[in-house]
């Protein structure tokens, strides 16, 4: 073994970089993680793969459109009508 090593040309990170994936730290609720681990075990897959698939599926669903002023007025009229009927 040498007394000193030269790390001036060294780089941080994985020795073999993974293309298309990034390592992160994420905190999940224990019950959520347990659910994915149970599903992964029964499916014969990794739980991280299942979490990734669930996130992809969520991204594929169309997001809700913002509420327009006219739609908000209609909802408020309906709610106010229900409240006024309940008070009678």
Secondary structure by P-SEA (a helix, b strand, c coil): ccccccccccccccccccccbbbbbbbbcaaaaaaaaaaaaaacccaaaaaaaaaaaaaaccccccccaaaaaaaaaaaaaaaaaaac
